[in-house]
């Protein structure tokens, strides 16, 4: 892979979303600045070490049903970090995908 090449596979969209992240009994409320079906980026936060696992809970805009899954810190910057969703239930993945498509103004391809 060429240096500086984009590693993400999923489409990301900008959001303003609060995600509850728990680690070793400590609870944090992280502000996500973008979202994909594979994860989120927490902005304006001191990053946790790469590989750290966290328990995540959040609700999508316009959706009252909570999403809960584990996550792993996969990238870190000075004041932000990327978290990858782990073992995200399929129904929740589809709800995130619908939101991402709606926010990106794309329509999902028809199932055949």
C-alpha positions, 0 to 999 in steps of 0.5 A: 500500500502506498504511503498516505493511501486511505486505509478505510473501506467504509464510507464515513460521514460527518456527525455530531454524536455522543457515544458512551465509552466504558473502560475498566469501570470508568465511563467517558462520553466521547463526541464522534465527529464522523461515523461509518458502519465500521467505526467512529472518530472521537474528536477533541479527546485525549486518545487512549493507547492503540489496542485498548478495548472499550464498551460502547453505547449510543443512539443514532439521530432520529432513532431511540433504540440504543446500539451497544457493542465493543470497540477497539482504539485503532488510530490516535492523533493529538486530540482524537482517536478512531474506534473500530466497532467489534462484533456489531450486531447485524441489525445495528450495522444495517441501521448505521448503514442506512444513516450513513447512506442518508447523510451521504445522499447516496441510495443503497444499491438494490438487493437482487 
